Amino acid sequence: MKKQPKILVLTTTFPRWRGDTDPPFVFELCRRLAKDFDIIVLAPHFPGSPSEESMGGLRVVRFRYFFEPWEKLAYGSGGGILARIRINPFWGLLIPFLVAGQMLVTIRLLRRERFDLIHAHWLVPQALTVIIARALSGRDIPLLATAHGGDLYGLRGRLMDRLRGFVLSKTAAVTVVSRAMAEDLVRAGAPREKVRVIPMGTDLSDMFCPGDVERDPRQVLFVGRLVEKKDAVT
């Protein structure tokens, strides 16, 4: 049997358990790729979730980064890490611990496993973590980064612009979820030939099945979290 290429996926958004209501888009992407690739997903730990398990044909590793009752930075309502910090700045104190925890486990995995590709969801901190971990582990593995928006629009300032530019210079390719983001990423310094628009997929078989119903051409269906940054809250 031909050995499948092995991919390490880094993300801070991933189901904590089967049937979780947190956004599953990274899980769904990986699950569909699992028939052709051997995929290990590295995501933050959450109180009560297993540190390692098999989910949807994926090996899922959840890294520890603080005392378990406080390992909630990456999960919950409101729209992710940045939204949680805006609601309660206390959560920002956990950022260095989360990055360090992710870094240590990434280095450990790179030293133990032989990966053909690393896919980092979000330029900061995941792609930056990979770049540093590659250098410290001595593993020169191609890096694919995906920007989802918060890492492009939510992190402002000259330092963050330089950090993004550094990350973009170290990636083999970058994907974004919209054409508007692709143009903004090019303006931020990404070579146009590196950038590809690949929207996150939607399950039209089991989850969103319109069926044979009468449709109003003046109505638009929005599917997503009800968070302010999507202009979905009135």
Secondary structure as GFF3:
##gff-version 3
##sequence-region A 1 234
A	DSSP	beta_strand	6	10	.	.	.	ID=ss1
A	DSSP	alpha_helix	25	33	.	.	.	ID=ss2
A	DSSP	beta_strand	38	44	.	.	.	ID=ss3
A	DSSP	beta_strand	52	55	.	.	.	ID=ss4
A	DSSP	beta_strand	58	63	.	.	.	ID=ss5
A	DSSP	three_ten_helix	68	70	.	.	.	ID=ss6
A	DSSP	alpha_helix	81	87	.	.	.	ID=ss7
A	DSSP	three_ten_helix	89	94	.	.	.	ID=ss8
A	DSSP	alpha_helix	95	112	.	.	.	ID=ss9
A	DSSP	beta_strand	117	121	.	.	.	ID=ss10
A	DSSP	pi_helix	123	127	.	.	.	ID=ss11
A	DSSP	alpha_helix	128	137	.	.	.	ID=ss12
A	DSSP	beta_strand	143	147	.	.	.	ID=ss13
A	DSSP	pi_helix	150	154	.	.	.	ID=ss14
A	DSSP	alpha_helix	158	170	.	.	.	ID=ss15
A	DSSP	beta_strand	173	176	.	.	.	ID=ss16
A	DSSP	alpha_helix	179	187	.	.	.	ID=ss17
A	DSSP	three_ten_helix	192	194	.	.	.	ID=ss18
A	DSSP	beta_strand	195	197	.	.	.	ID=ss19
A	DSSP	three_ten_helix	228	230	.	.	.	ID=ss20
###
